[in-house]
Amino acid sequence: MTAFSKFYLALLRWIVIACMFGMLFLIFANVVLRYAFNTGIYLSEGLSGLMYVWMTFVGALLVLYERGHIGVEMLVRRLPVPLRKLAFAATHAVMLSVTWLLLTGSWQQMMINLHVFSPATRLPIGLMYAAGVFFAAASALFLIWQLIALVTGRLSDANLIVAAGEDEDEAVRLMADGASK
């Protein structure tokens, strides 16, 4: 992993952490102010919602980069390497097509809502859809990079599994533990 990759992933992690603590602070402070002083932070709900959307999309990017999405790879693990490479390319082609749909849809909604302002926060509603644009663009670049690595032979056989699933040995152990009880 290059220094740029490490910095980029660390930045994404800190964005998720900042959004989580920002939401926690805003909602906690709003609850305390409402119950203790009969007042509140009028920006709390709108900003928390915006942070939640960004945290979700940035977190999904992190999971994509770390191959943490849940998947059933029992079949893929049993395929010979050439078919495993074909399955890898096919899944990436499907993910790229869905990412393209997300990118175009989010872009259109962002542009439509860029001049529509939230009454509470006075921020453009297009900022919500910008999270989708960011996610789709970053994930498309990553998926294309992985396809290039596959075609050029720089992707190892161990990296052909794109999801985090249960290891078969672990599944057998869990089944044995369950049967013995």
NORTA-V820631 format. One record per run of one state. SS is the DSSP state (H for helix, E for strand, L for the rest). FROM is the first residue (numbers start at 1). TO is the last residue. Records with the same first field share a line. If there is no record, write none. Layout:
# NORTA-V820631
SS->FROM-TO + FROM-TO
This chain:
# NORTA-V820631
L->1-2 + 38-43 + 66-69 + 71-73 + 79-80 + 113-116 + 118-123 + 125-125 + 153-156 + 161-163 + 165-167 + 181-181
H->3-37 + 44-65 + 74-78 + 81-112 + 126-152 + 157-160 + 168-180
E->70-70 + 117-117 + 124-124 + 164-164
